[in-house]
Amino acid sequence: MRIIADQNIPLLSELLAAHVELVLVNGREISPPVVKDADALLVRSITRVDARLLENSRVSFVGTATAGVDHIDREWLATRGIGLATAAGANASAVADYVMAAVSNYMLAEQADPAALRCGVIGVGHVGSEVARRLSALGCDVSLCDPPRKESGDVDAQEFVSLGLLGECDIVSVHVPLVADGEHQTEGLISGRFLASLPPKAMCINSSRGEVLEEDGAIDAMNVRPDLKLVLDVFQHEPSANQQLVALALLATPHIAGYSSRAKSTAARQVVTALAAHF
């Protein structure tokens, strides 16, 4: 079996090299000629996986060492019967650490009592649930927003609130997948208007996907409301970042919220386990 894998996914040599032909390459250099004779492909978010990449290959399994899947054409994979595995949840603890560090910094700077803070979590999956758990443990008043979960009939989601009601929150943390269109579109979900509606000195944290934040609207809101605080780990057009937005942010980081050794090794083990189950 021949496996092409991103060289920055850890532990693959230890987990696979003795059993398969493992070829490690730069994720940005994975191309149709590289994968043509591969049976499986293991990637990170920097590799776009679609018909253009795999059309003329024999790949029957794709594993992504990420929770997000907006770099993968899932519908096309399904039509070709190509298996797909993700690392959903692997980085939940690391991202929650990042969010709580930002929250702790906010409380120190504003001398805020956590019991007096109103916090909103948008997207209550693996990461959002962990963030909400930690905020609640601090004593914060936490509101949750996840329309797809609420509409699914999930009994644990019936008390979730609408995005508009989170406009009353002192801290808002965003943990949604990127959905470009449809009923539950998340692209542009956090608008300049929403940010401008937040209370004085409020903070918004985005560690989901850059496109979830309407960047031009955020810049306009920050120029009108310099009291607002933005913590941004993700940007549109990565690896580039809007320098005007970076300058206005309280904290701007290069998509590293979930980038811990534990998260990366957990993700690698998850996709390798799925790979073994597939074959």
C-alpha positions as CSV (number, residue, x, y, z in Angstrom):
1,M,0.0,0.0,0.0
2,R,1.3,3.5,-0.9
3,I,0.4,6.4,1.2
4,I,1.1,10.1,0.4
5,A,1.1,12.2,3.6
6,D,1.8,15.8,4.7
7,Q,5.2,15.8,6.2
8,N,4.0,18.0,9.1
9,I,1.6,15.4,10.5
10,P,3.5,13.9,13.4
11,L,4.0,10.2,14.3
12,L,3.3,8.9,10.9
13,S,6.7,7.2,10.4
14,E,6.4,5.6,13.8
15,L,2.8,4.5,13.2
16,L,2.9,3.4,9.5
17,A,6.4,3.1,8.0
18,A,6.9,-0.5,9.0
19,H,3.6,-1.6,7.4
20,V,3.2,0.5,4.2
21,E,5.1,2.6,1.6
22,L,4.9,6.0,3.3
23,V,5.9,9.1,1.2
24,L,6.1,12.3,3.2
25,V,5.8,15.6,1.2
26,N,5.2,19.3,1.7
27,G,1.5,19.7,2.0
28,R,1.6,22.7,-0.4
29,E,3.2,20.5,-3.0
30,I,0.7,17.7,-3.1
31,S,-0.4,17.6,-6.7
32,P,-2.1,15.2,-9.2
33,P,1.3,13.6,-10.2
34,V,2.3,13.1,-6.6
35,V,-0.9,11.2,-5.7
36,K,-1.4,9.4,-9.0
37,D,-0.2,6.0,-7.7
38,A,-1.3,6.4,-4.1
39,D,-3.9,4.3,-2.3
40,A,-4.4,6.8,0.5
41,L,-3.8,10.4,1.2
42,L,-3.3,12.1,4.6
43,V,-3.5,15.9,4.6
44,R,-3.9,19.1,6.7
45,S,-6.0,22.1,5.9
46,I,-3.4,23.6,3.5
47,T,-4.1,20.9,0.8
48,R,-7.2,21.2,-1.3
49,V,-8.7,17.8,-1.9
50,D,-11.1,17.6,-4.9
51,A,-11.6,16.2,-8.4
52,R,-8.7,18.2,-9.8
53,L,-6.3,16.5,-7.3
54,L,-7.7,12.9,-7.3
55,E,-9.5,12.4,-10.6
56,N,-6.8,10.3,-12.2
57,S,-5.5,8.6,-9.0
58,R,-6.3,5.3,-7.3
59,V,-6.8,6.9,-3.9
60,S,-9.6,5.3,-2.0
61,F,-9.2,6.9,1.4
62,V,-8.5,10.5,2.5
63,G,-7.7,11.4,6.1
64,T,-7.4,15.0,7.3
65,A,-5.6,15.7,10.5
66,T,-8.0,18.6,11.1
67,A,-11.4,19.1,12.6
68,G,-12.5,21.4,9.7
69,V,-13.2,20.0,6.3
70,D,-13.7,23.2,4.1
71,H,-10.6,22.2,2.2
72,I,-12.2,18.9,1.1
73,D,-14.9,18.4,-1.6
74,R,-16.9,15.9,0.5
75,E,-19.6,15.5,-2.1
76,W,-17.2,14.5,-4.8
77,L,-15.4,12.0,-2.6
78,A,-18.8,10.4,-1.7
79,T,-19.7,10.1,-5.4
80,R,-16.5,8.2,-6.0
81,G,-16.8,6.0,-2.9
82,I,-13.6,7.5,-1.4
83,G,-13.5,7.1,2.3
84,L,-13.0,10.2,4.5
85,A,-11.9,10.6,8.1
86,T,-11.3,13.7,10.1
87,A,-9.7,14.5,13.4
88,A,-12.9,16.1,14.9
89,G,-12.4,16.9,18.5
90,A,-8.6,16.3,18.6
91,N,-7.8,20.0,19.1
92,A,-10.7,20.9,21.4
93,S,-8.7,21.1,24.5
94,A,-6.0,23.2,22.8
95,V,-8.4,25.7,21.3
96,A,-10.2,26.0,24.6
97,D,-6.9,26.8,26.3
98,Y,-6.4,29.6,23.8
99,V,-9.8,31.0,24.4
100,M,-9.5,30.8,28.2
101,A,-6.1,32.6,28.0
102,A,-7.8,35.4,26.1
103,V,-10.6,35.5,28.6
104,S,-8.2,35.5,31.6
105,N,-6.3,38.4,30.0
106,Y,-9.6,40.3,29.5
107,M,-10.6,39.8,33.1
108,L,-7.3,41.0,34.4
109,A,-7.2,44.1,32.1
110,E,-10.8,45.0,32.9
111,Q,-10.7,43.9,36.5
112,A,-13.8,41.9,35.7
113,D,-15.6,39.5,38.1
114,P,-16.3,36.3,36.1
115,A,-19.7,36.0,37.8
116,A,-20.7,39.3,36.3
117,L,-19.6,38.4,32.7
118,R,-22.1,37.4,30.1
119,C,-20.5,35.1,27.6
120,G,-21.8,33.7,24.3
121,V,-20.5,30.6,22.5
122,I,-21.4,30.3,18.8
123,G,-21.1,26.7,17.6
124,V,-21.5,24.1,20.3
125,G,-19.6,21.1,18.9
126,H,-16.4,19.6,20.3
127,V,-14.6,22.9,20.8
128,G,-17.6,25.1,21.7
129,S,-18.8,22.6,24.3
130,E,-15.4,22.6,26.0
131,V,-15.2,26.4,26.0
132,A,-18.7,26.6,27.4
133,R,-17.9,24.1,30.1
134,R,-14.8,26.1,31.2
135,L,-16.6,29.4,31.2
136,S,-19.4,27.9,33.3
137,A,-16.8,26.6,35.7
138,L,-15.5,30.1,36.2
139,G,-19.0,31.2,37.1
140,C,-19.8,33.2,34.0
141,D,-23.3,33.5,32.7
142,V,-23.1,31.5,29.4
143,S,-25.5,31.5,26.5
144,L,-25.1,29.0,23.6
145,C,-26.0,29.5,20.0
146,D,-26.1,26.6,17.5
147,P,-29.2,26.7,15.2
148,P,-28.4,23.4,13.4
149,R,-28.2,21.5,16.7
150,K,-31.4,23.2,18.1
151,E,-33.4,22.5,14.9
152,S,-32.2,18.8,14.9
153,G,-34.3,18.2,18.0
154,D,-31.3,17.6,20.2
155,V,-32.8,17.7,23.7
156,D,-29.6,19.3,25.1
157,A,-30.0,22.2,22.6
158,Q,-33.5,23.4,23.3
159,E,-32.3,26.3,25.5
160,F,-29.9,27.6,22.9
161,V,-30.5,31.2,21.8
162,S,-30.4,33.1,18.6
163,L,-27.3,35.0,17.4
164,G,-29.1,38.3,17.9
165,L,-29.5,37.7,21.7
166,L,-25.7,37.3,22.0
167,G,-25.4,41.0,21.2
168,E,-25.8,41.5,25.0
169,C,-22.7,39.5,25.8
170,D,-19.4,40.9,27.1
171,I,-17.5,38.0,25.5
172,V,-18.4,36.1,22.4
173,S,-16.4,33.1,21.2
174,V,-16.9,31.6,17.7
175,H,-16.5,27.9,17.0
176,V,-18.5,27.1,13.8
177,P,-17.5,25.3,10.7
178,L,-17.2,27.3,7.4
179,V,-20.5,26.9,5.4
180,A,-20.5,29.0,2.3
181,D,-24.3,29.0,1.6
182,G,-27.6,27.5,2.6
183,E,-29.9,27.9,5.6
184,H,-27.1,27.7,8.1
185,Q,-24.5,29.7,6.2
186,T,-21.6,30.8,8.5
187,E,-19.6,32.7,6.0
188,G,-19.8,36.4,7.1
189,L,-21.8,35.3,10.1
190,I,-20.0,37.8,12.4
191,S,-20.8,41.1,10.8
192,G,-19.7,44.6,11.5
193,R,-23.3,45.3,12.6
194,F,-23.2,42.4,15.1
195,L,-19.9,43.7,16.6
196,A,-21.2,47.2,16.8
197,S,-24.2,45.9,18.8
198,L,-22.0,44.5,21.6
199,P,-21.8,46.2,25.0
200,P,-18.9,48.7,25.8
201,K,-15.5,47.0,26.0
202,A,-16.9,43.7,24.7
203,M,-14.5,41.1,23.2
204,C,-15.1,38.8,20.3
205,I,-12.8,35.7,19.8
206,N,-12.7,34.0,16.4
207,S,-10.7,30.7,16.3
208,S,-12.9,28.9,13.8
209,R,-12.4,30.1,10.2
210,G,-11.4,33.5,8.9
211,E,-14.3,33.7,6.4
212,V,-16.8,33.6,9.3
213,L,-15.8,37.1,10.2
214,E,-16.9,39.9,7.8
215,E,-13.5,41.5,7.8
216,D,-14.3,44.8,6.2
217,G,-17.3,45.2,8.4
218,A,-15.2,44.4,11.5
219,I,-12.7,47.1,10.5
220,D,-15.5,49.6,10.2
221,A,-17.0,48.6,13.5
222,M,-13.6,48.9,15.2
223,N,-13.0,52.3,13.8
224,V,-16.3,53.5,15.2
225,R,-16.1,51.5,18.4
226,P,-12.4,51.5,19.4
227,D,-13.5,50.1,22.8
228,L,-14.2,46.7,21.2
229,K,-11.7,44.0,21.4
230,L,-11.0,41.4,18.8
231,V,-8.9,38.2,19.3
232,L,-8.3,36.6,15.9
233,D,-6.5,33.3,15.2
234,V,-7.9,33.0,11.7
235,F,-8.1,35.2,8.6
236,Q,-9.5,35.2,5.1
237,H,-6.9,34.4,2.5
238,E,-4.5,32.6,4.8
239,P,-1.6,32.4,5.1
240,S,-1.9,36.1,4.4
241,A,-3.8,38.3,6.8
242,N,-5.5,41.7,6.5
243,Q,-2.9,44.0,8.0
244,Q,-5.4,46.7,8.8
245,L,-7.4,44.2,10.8
246,V,-4.3,42.8,12.5
247,A,-3.4,46.3,13.6
248,L,-6.9,46.8,15.2
249,A,-7.0,43.4,17.0
250,L,-6.1,43.0,20.6
251,L,-4.4,39.8,19.7
252,A,-3.8,38.3,16.3
253,T,-2.2,34.9,15.9
254,P,-1.4,32.7,12.8
255,H,-4.0,29.9,13.1
256,I,-2.3,28.3,16.0
257,A,-5.0,28.0,18.6
258,G,-5.3,24.2,18.2
259,Y,-1.6,23.8,17.4
260,S,-0.4,21.9,20.5
261,S,1.8,18.7,20.5
262,R,-1.0,16.8,22.2
263,A,-3.6,17.9,19.6
264,K,-1.4,17.1,16.7
265,S,-0.5,13.6,17.9
266,T,-4.1,12.9,18.8
267,A,-5.2,13.9,15.3
268,A,-2.6,11.7,13.7
269,R,-3.7,8.7,15.8
270,Q,-7.3,9.3,14.9
271,V,-6.7,9.4,11.1
272,V,-4.3,6.4,11.2
273,T,-6.9,4.4,13.2
274,A,-9.5,5.3,10.6
275,L,-7.1,4.4,7.8
276,A,-6.5,0.9,9.3
277,A,-10.3,0.4,9.6
278,H,-10.8,1.4,6.0
279,F,-8.3,-1.1,4.6
